[in-house]
């Protein structure tokens, strides 16, 4: 709501220019985190507050880097949350490529920094969703034949590398895996038996799980957490809650989609909703990563309604002029 109100009373161009500088700084610190093998900004910021409720020990070097994967998280709670932020920013700035008031050289530098940081975050879902988002943005104003050709090429490439993806997600003790997802699904199934329609109540999963040193909910070594928003939503809110969540996403998607030909914000908005919903379905609500998406969606929605209000004022002025004539 705050992002929505800010955009309605401010210029989206000014907001994006400020966001450009902030994004460059974020990317530079993300690279430094890996080079220094420690998340020093996270430690300094958390120590500045009298009460720290996080899961990392501030008396030692805070890092999520593992032997099997580079994992940067900057000041977010988890590398997946950092990947969500980077994915949203990547899509947002890719949509500005053909804007006349943006220099392509500056955008190219930013794309390079964001791509590098997506890799450093280790968020495989973030990288995939960012690629899908960029692909959808590329297809926006292309001919129907080119769209069909590109989709066909992507389909055959995906089919060729599907076995490689399965092998990657079959590796045990290296983050999320297929067997872990199966255990999470079974755990969810047994948890919703008591109340499958309405769920067990808000915050129920927080009471069921313990937490590891990275802030991820765990019950035993086989489950590892709930790495899909479907699992957590079903346990806490039941089938009604899951239906409401996807209904919200579908409704927001069509609000943007309906206005896609009249507004830049709408054309990127429905693609962002699609990719973010896919992201959360695959990776879950880790580190409150939904907050980043809601902020950007709020900015875009505020800009759309601001344009709509200005169009209404212009129409009223034209009617008034015609009446006077």
N, C-alpha and C positions, 0 to 999 in steps of 0.2 A: 504493500500500500504506500509506503514511504517513497519507493522508487517511482511508482505511478504518479504521485503528486508532484514530485520534483521535476519530472519530465514535462508535466503539463504546464509548469510555470518557468521552465528554463529551456534553452536551446539544446536540442539533441546534438548538434555539431560541437558546441562547447563542452558538453559532457563527454563526447567521444574523444575529443582532443586531450582532455584531462585524463581519460581512461587510457589513452595511448601511452602517455608518460608513465603512468602507474604500472602498466603492463610491462614496459621495458625494464623498470626497476625490479619487478617481481621475477622476470626471467633471468636477470643478472644475478640476483640472490639465489635463485634456484641452481644456477651453474656453480656458484661459489660453494653452495652446500655440499655438492658432490666433490669438488676439488679439495675442500677442507675436511671432508669426511665427518662433518658435524653440522647440526642445525643451530648455529649460534644466535640468529635473530629470534628464534622461538624461545630460547632460554632467557635472553635479555628482556623480551616483552613480558613473558610470564612472571619473571621476578619483579617486574615493576608494579605488580598488583599485590596487595596484602594477602589475598587468599588465592591459592592455586588448586584447582580441582581436576587437573589433568592426570594422565596416567604415566607420564614420563618423569623420571627422576631428574630434577634440575641440578643435582649435585654432581652429575656426570654428563658426558657428552650425549646430547639427544640426537639420535639418528635411527632411521628405519632401513638403512642400507644393509643388504644381506649378501652372502657369498654368491647366491644364485641370481640376484637381481638388484640393479641400481634402483633406489627408491628415494626420491626427493619429496619433501612435503611442505617445506618453507614454514609458514605460520599456521597452516591448517592442521586439523587433528589427525589426518591420515593421508598417505600418498594418493589414495583413491579420490579423496576430496580435492586434493591438489589437481589431479587429473581431470576432475569435473570442471573446475574453474578454468583450466587451460583449454579444455574442449569448447566451452562456451565462448571464451574470448577469441579463440581461433575462428570459429564460425562467424562471430560478430564482425571481425575485421576483414575476413575474406569477402564478406558481402559488400565491402566498401571499395573493392578493387576498381570498379568503373566509375566511382564518384569523382567529379571534376575537381573538387576542392581537396583531394587527397593525392599526394605525390606517390607514384608507384614504387619509387626507390625506398621511401620510408616504410611503406607497407611490406615490401619484400624483406626488409631487414627484420621487421616484426614477425612475419611468418616463419622466418628461419629460427628466430629465438623461441617462438611458441612450439614449433615442431621439435626442436632440441629438448625443450623442457618437458614436453609430453613423453618423449623417450626416457628422460631422466626420472620422471615420476613413476615409471614402471607400470602405469595403468594401461593394461592391454585393451580394456573396454574403452578408455578415453581415446586411445589412438584410433581404434576402429570407428568409433562414433564421429570423431573429428574428420576422418577420411570420408565417411558417408555424408556428413554435412557439407563438406567442401564439394563433393560430387553433385549433390542436389542443387547447390548454389550455381555450379557450373552449367547445369542443365536448364536453368530457369528460362532463359530467352533463346534457347536453341530450337531448331526445327524438329518436328515430330520424328522424322526419319533418323536424324542424328541422335535423338534421345533413345530410340529403339536400338540403334546400333551400339551405343555406349552401354546400355543396360545389358545387351546380349554379350558384349565383350567382358563386362564385369562378372556376369553369371558364369562364363566358361573359366575365367581366371579363378573365381571362388571355388568352382568345382575341382579345379586342378590342385588347389592348395588346401582343400578341406581335410585331407588326411594329416597334413602337417599341423594344422590347427588342433585336431583331435589329439595328436601326439603331444603337443605342447601342454594342453589342458589335462593330459593323463599323468603328468609327472607329479609324484607325491612329494610332500614337504617342500614345495616351491610355490607357495601361495595357493590360490583357488585352483581346484581340480575337479574333474568330473565325478570322481568317487566322493569328494567332499560335498558336492552339490546333491548327490544322491542321499547322503546321510542327512543333510539339511532338510531335504524334502520329506524324508521319513520322520524326522523329528517334528517338523511342522504338522504332518498328518496326525501324529499322536497327540500333539498339543491342542489341536482344534476339535478333538473329539467331544469335549465337554460342551462347547458352544460354537458350532461351525457357522451359524448364521450371524450372530452378533459379536462373536469374539470373546476373549477373556478379560478385556478391559484395557484402558489406556495405560501404557507403561508396564504391562504384564511381563514382556520379554526382559525388561531391565531387572525385574525381581527374580526371574528364572536363571539368568546367566550370571556367571562371574566374568571378570574382564582381565585380559592379558596385559602385558607391559606396553602394548601399542594402542590400548583403548578399545580393542575389538571384543565383542561378547563371545564367550566360549562356555560350553557345557562339558565337553570332553574333547580329546584330541581328534576324534573322527569328525566332529561337527565343525569346529573352528569358528562359527558365527552364523549369521543369516545374510549371505551375500546375494540377496535379491529382495527387493521391496515387496514382492509377492509373499514371501515367507513371513516377514515381520507383520505385514498388514493383515494377513489371514489370522495370525495368532492373536493380535491385539484387537482388531476390528471385525474380524470374520468376513464372510462372503459379501455382506452389505458394504463393509468398508472398502474391500478390494474393488467392488463394482463402482463405488462412489469415486475412488481414486482415478480409475480409468475413464469414467464418465467426465470428470473434471478435465482430464487431458484431452479427450476427444472434443469437448465443448470449446476449450481454448484453441485447439487446432483449427476448428472450423471458423472461429471468430477471426483468426489471422488469415486463413485461407480465402475467406470471402472477400477480403480487402487487398489481396496480394497484387492486383493489377494497378491499384491506385496509390500504394504506399510502399516505400522501401522497408519500413519497419515491419509491415505485415508479411512481406515476402520472406524475410529472414525469420520472422516469428514462428510460422507454422513448421519450418524446418527445425528450428531449435526445440520446439515442443516434441516433435517426433523423435529427434536424436536423444533428448534428455529422458524421455519415457523409456526408450530402448536401453539407455545407460542404466537407469535405476532398476529396470527389470533384470538386467544382467549382473549388476554390481551392488544393488541395494543401497540402503541409506547409511553410508559409512561416513563418520565424521561430519554429520549434518551437511552433506554436500548438496542437498536440495536447496539450501539457502541461496547459493550462487545463481542457480537457474531461476528461482523466483525473482531475484533482484533484476536480472536482465530482462526477463519476461515483463516485469513491471515497468521498466524503462520503455520498452517497445510499445506496450499497451498504452502508456501515458502519451506517447508521441502520436499514436494513431488517433486517440480521442481528441488530442489537441488539434490535429489536422481536420478532423471531422467538425469540431466546433468552429474553426476558422472558415471552413467551407459553408457552414450554416450562416455565419455572419455575412459572408460575401453574397450569398444567395438573397438574404434579406435586404441587403443594400441595393442589389440589382432590381429587386421587386419594387423597392421604394422609389428608385429612379424612374422606373417605367410608369409607376402610378403618378408621380409628379408630372411626367411628360404628358 
